[in-house]
C-alpha cells in the first residue's frame, strides 16, 4: 500500500507529490494522458513568479523532472474509480488496482466542446482545441477562435502571428480575460472581433470551410479553435463525493467531504484557477494528506 | 526496442511492409502535447517487441504528413499489414494506445 496516491500529473498533482516525497512518504502519481497538465499548451507564461516568459511545455517538463529526481514514481494509467476501504482507499483503473492511505485528486479539467452535431467529424479537419499544436497547419489562412477568456485571447494572439486573419468570436460584448491581453488583442490589425455571437453551424465537405453565427454572420474559415471554457474531471470518480457545479466541493484547506481524500488544482471549487493557485493547492493538500497518514 | 524515426525513405520498409503492427506518431517539435507524449511512447517501445513505434516529424517529412492527411497533431495512426486500421488525434491514455495495437 502506498502512503499517498496523487491522481493527475499537472502542476497541482506534481507539487503535491514533491511535498509528500520530501516528507518521506511513499507516493505514486497516476496520470491518464501525459505529464504537465493543461499548462503545457500555453505558449508563454508571464504571471508565475521567478520564471518570466517560460513556455508551458518547459514548465511541465521541468516540474516532472524535479518530481522524478526527488523520487516520485509516475505511472501512466487512467483512474476510473476510487473507493474508501478499511485504512485507506482502493484506486482502480481498467486493468489495475492500487491502494493508499490517502488520495489527492488533481485531475484538472478538459476542454468544453461546442456541442454542435457535426463537431466531432471536423476534429482534425478544421476544428482544434489546441492552437499551439495545430496553428502551424493554418499558416497564411483565415481562422476563427471561439471564446472570451484568457485561453481564447492567448490563442488568438498566437494565431495572429501565423495566420492571415483571425476572427475572435465571443458570446458577450466584453471579454473575461485579463485587461493586458484584451489591450494586446485590440492592437492586432489581423484580429477581427465578432461579439455577441454564438456559433450555430459548421459547414464543409471533408474539411471545415465556413461557420455560421446566430447574429447572421457566415465566416469563411479553414480552422476553428475552440476555447469556450473547461469541464472538471470529477464526475463519477468517487461514490459519495460532494460536487458543486461539477467541481469537487472544498475550501482553501483542500479537504473534501470524505476523510483522507483531498483535492488540488483546477478540479476544486475556487475563485481563481491559475498556475500559482494550483501549485499552492498541491502544497496544502499534500500537507493535509501527510498529517492524515499519521493519524 | 526503441522508437524508429520515420522518413519517406524508410516508411515503406518500416511501416507498410512491417510484419508487426505499427503505431505511427505524427508530431512536431513545436507541439507541446507531442513532446509530452514522447516519453510514454519510449516506454511502450521498450516494454514490448510485439509492435513497432515510428515517429514522423511533420516538418522534416511534410510529404508523408500530406499523404496521410495529417492536419492536427499529435496524430496517432495504427497500421497492420500495410493498411491504416485506426487513427486518434490528441493525447491518448497509454493503455488505449496498446489496445489499438492489439485489436
Interface residues (C-beta under 8 A of the other chain):
Chain A: X32 X33 X34 X35 X36 X40 X41 X55 X56 X57 X60 X61 X76 X77 X78 X93 X94 X95 X123 X124 X125 X126 X128 X129 X130 X132 X133 X134 X136 X137 X207
Chain B: X28 X30 X31 X32 X33 X34 X35 X36 X37 X39 X40 X43 X71 X72 X73 X74 X75 X89 X90 X91 X92 X93 X94 X95 X96
